[in-house]
Amino acid sequence: MVLALAMALPPSADARKKPPRPPSISFHWAGVPRGERTIEVWGLSGSIRATHSTSDSLIVDAVKRGNRSDPDDVVIEADTTATGVRVCARYPRPSGALNECGGNQEVKDNDVLVDFTVQVPPGARFVAHNVNGSIGGDDMQGPVEATTVNGGIDVVSTHRVTAATVNGSIDVTMGPLGWSEPLEYTTTNGSVMLRLPPGAGARLDAKAANGEVVSELPLSSSEQQDRHRVVGQLGQGGPRLKLETVNGNIEIRGQ
């Protein structure tokens, strides 16, 4: 009698491989903000791009993608708050636990990018925080505050806009609404372009340490005016308007 022995073969190398990682993962959220209607978006790496919504709904879309790192390890959350909505990209700590929402995330060797596209209800306040990536606002219809570290900022809004970066240029076109508070635009390595509405008035302080300050708008009074710095009053005066860069030029234009 011949006995046939069945032997279990070890799995092949292909069978032991993890399933392929998806090239990107999408996120979608929609809702109506309440309270003061402040929309906060906290990114870390990737772009934040906003425009106005055609309704009272806030619509947030995002795409996560990574090369070495797994996009699934980064969690996107959208939470309603007493003042509006807060959207966060929460990256994992080196220990694996998620960072809290905010700008001081402890991250090591994670190359996941999160690109946000946000539709903001008209009149709502949009606050965008980023670290490694640009911030943009197209045809915004409410106040905008934008801060990043490595990236440019370009915003067009009917309301007041403030912007700050370190490595990148700033390009802002601002409408006539919301001129009661100080306005500030600062970078270190990049230019600043500001387009103001007709009849704009402010107490101007513009400084370009290694560049030039050029203003199309005449000063009604001047305290200092040379190629690197302009201090004086635009129009009938108004809130403080500060523009500053180290390596770049500053231009102030009308619309």
C-alpha positions in Angstrom: 0.0 0.0 0.0 1.3 3.4 -0.9 0.5 6.3 1.5 0.2 9.8 0.1 1.4 12.4 2.6 0.1 15.9 2.3 2.6 18.5 3.4 1.7 22.1 4.2 3.9 24.3 2.2 5.0 27.7 3.7 3.2 30.7 2.2 5.0 32.3 -0.7 6.6 35.7 -0.3 3.8 37.2 -2.4 1.2 35.8 0.0 2.9 37.3 3.0 2.9 40.8 1.6 0.5 43.4 3.1 -2.3 44.5 0.8 -1.2 47.5 -1.3 -1.8 50.8 0.3 -4.3 53.1 -1.5 -2.7 56.0 -3.2 -5.1 58.5 -1.6 -8.0 58.6 0.8 -10.9 61.1 0.6 -12.8 62.8 3.4 -16.1 64.7 3.1 -18.1 66.6 5.7 -21.0 69.0 5.4 -23.1 70.9 7.9 -24.5 74.3 9.0 -22.2 76.2 11.4 -23.8 77.8 14.4 -23.0 80.5 16.9 -20.5 83.1 15.6 -19.9 80.9 12.5 -16.2 80.7 12.9 -14.7 78.0 10.7 -11.2 76.8 11.8 -9.1 74.5 9.6 -5.9 73.1 11.2 -3.5 71.5 8.7 0.1 70.4 9.0 1.4 69.3 5.6 -0.5 70.0 2.4 -2.6 72.8 1.0 -5.7 74.6 2.3 -7.9 76.1 -0.4 -11.2 77.9 0.3 -14.0 79.6 -1.6 -17.5 80.8 -0.7 -20.4 78.4 -0.4 -23.6 79.0 -2.4 -25.7 78.2 0.7 -25.4 78.4 4.5 -23.7 75.0 4.6 -20.0 74.5 5.2 -18.6 71.8 2.9 -15.2 70.3 3.6 -13.4 67.9 1.3 -9.9 66.6 1.8 -7.5 64.1 0.2 -4.8 62.3 2.2 -1.9 60.8 0.3 1.5 59.5 1.4 4.6 57.7 -0.1 6.4 56.1 2.8 3.7 56.7 5.4 0.2 55.3 5.6 -2.6 57.9 4.9 -4.8 55.9 7.3 -2.6 56.9 10.2 -3.7 60.6 9.8 -7.2 61.2 11.1 -9.3 64.1 9.9 -12.0 65.3 12.3 -14.8 67.9 11.9 -16.5 69.0 15.1 -19.2 71.5 15.7 -18.4 74.0 18.5 -20.3 76.7 20.3 -18.8 79.2 17.8 -18.9 77.2 14.6 -16.9 74.3 13.2 -13.3 73.0 13.8 -11.6 70.8 11.3 -8.3 69.1 12.1 -5.8 66.8 10.5 -4.4 64.8 13.5 -1.1 63.1 12.8 0.3 60.2 14.9 3.0 60.8 17.4 6.2 58.7 17.3 4.6 56.5 19.9 1.6 55.9 17.6 -0.9 57.9 19.6 -2.7 60.7 17.9 -1.7 64.3 18.5 -4.3 66.7 19.8 -5.7 69.2 17.3 -3.5 72.3 16.9 -0.3 73.6 15.5 2.2 71.9 17.9 1.9 68.4 16.8 4.8 66.0 17.5 5.5 64.2 14.3 8.5 62.3 13.0 9.1 60.9 9.5 5.6 61.1 8.3 5.2 62.3 4.7 1.4 62.2 4.5 -0.1 65.3 2.8 -3.6 66.5 3.5 -5.1 68.8 0.9 -8.2 70.6 2.1 -10.9 72.2 -0.1 -13.4 74.2 1.9 -16.6 76.0 0.9 -17.4 78.6 3.5 -20.8 80.2 4.0 -21.0 83.9 3.1 -20.3 86.1 6.1 -18.7 83.3 8.2 -15.2 83.9 9.6 -12.5 81.6 8.1 -9.4 80.9 10.1 -6.8 78.7 8.5 -3.7 77.3 10.2 -1.0 75.4 8.3 2.7 74.5 8.7 4.1 73.1 5.5 1.8 74.2 2.8 0.0 77.1 1.1 -3.3 78.8 2.0 -5.7 80.2 -0.6 -9.0 81.9 -0.6 -11.0 82.6 -3.8 -13.9 85.0 -3.9 -14.3 84.8 -0.1 -17.3 86.6 1.4 -16.3 86.9 5.0 -13.3 87.7 7.2 -10.2 85.6 6.7 -7.2 84.9 9.0 -4.4 82.8 7.5 -1.2 81.6 9.0 1.4 79.1 7.8 5.2 78.6 8.1 6.4 77.2 4.8 4.0 78.3 2.0 2.5 81.2 0.3 -0.9 82.9 1.0 -3.2 84.3 -1.6 -6.7 85.5 -0.6 -9.5 87.6 -2.3 -12.3 88.6 0.0 -15.0 91.2 0.4 -14.0 91.5 4.1 -10.9 92.1 6.2 -8.0 89.7 5.7 -4.9 89.1 7.8 -2.0 86.9 6.8 1.4 85.7 8.2 4.0 83.2 6.9 7.7 82.7 7.2 8.9 81.3 3.9 6.5 82.4 1.2 4.8 85.4 -0.4 1.5 87.0 0.5 -1.0 88.3 -2.1 -4.2 89.8 -0.7 -7.1 91.6 -2.4 -9.5 93.0 0.3 -12.9 94.5 0.0 -14.4 97.5 1.9 -16.0 95.6 4.8 -14.5 95.2 8.3 -11.9 98.0 8.6 -12.3 98.6 12.3 -9.5 96.4 13.5 -5.7 96.4 12.9 -4.5 94.6 9.8 -1.2 92.8 9.5 0.7 91.0 6.8 4.2 89.6 7.6 6.7 87.2 6.1 10.4 86.7 6.3 11.3 85.3 2.9 8.9 86.5 0.3 7.1 89.5 -1.1 3.8 91.2 0.1 1.2 92.4 -2.4 -1.9 94.2 -1.0 -4.7 95.5 -3.1 -7.1 97.9 -1.2 -10.5 99.1 -2.1 -11.3 102.7 -3.2 -11.3 105.2 -0.4 -9.3 102.9 2.0 -7.8 104.7 5.0 -5.3 103.5 7.5 -2.2 104.3 9.5 0.4 102.6 7.4 3.7 101.0 8.5 5.4 99.1 5.7 9.0 97.8 6.0 11.1 95.7 3.6 14.5 95.2 5.2 16.2 93.9 2.1 13.7 95.1 -0.5 11.6 98.0 -1.6 8.3 99.5 -0.5 6.1 100.8 -3.4 2.7 102.3 -2.9 0.3 103.4 -5.7 -1.8 105.0 -3.0 -0.7 108.5 -1.9 -0.1 109.3 1.7 -2.1 112.2 3.2 0.7 112.6 5.7 4.1 111.0 6.0 6.4 110.4 8.9 9.0 108.3 7.0 9.2 107.5 3.3 12.2 105.8 1.7 12.8 102.7 -0.4 12.9 100.4 2.6 10.1 101.8 4.8 7.0 103.9 4.5 5.2 105.2 7.6 2.2 107.6 7.3 -1.5 108.0 6.8 -3.4 106.6 3.9 -6.5 108.6 3.0 -8.5 109.7 6.0 -6.6 107.4 8.4 -8.0 104.5 10.2 -6.8 101.2 11.8 -3.2 100.3 11.9 -2.0 98.6 8.7 1.3 96.7 9.1 3.2 95.1 6.2 6.7 93.6 6.8 9.2 91.4 5.1 12.9 90.8 5.4 13.8 89.3 2.0 11.3 90.6 -0.6 9.4 93.7 -1.8 6.1 95.3 -0.6 3.6 96.7 -3.0 0.3 98.5 -2.1 -2.1 99.0 -4.9 -5.7 100.2 -5.5 -8.4 98.1 -7.1 
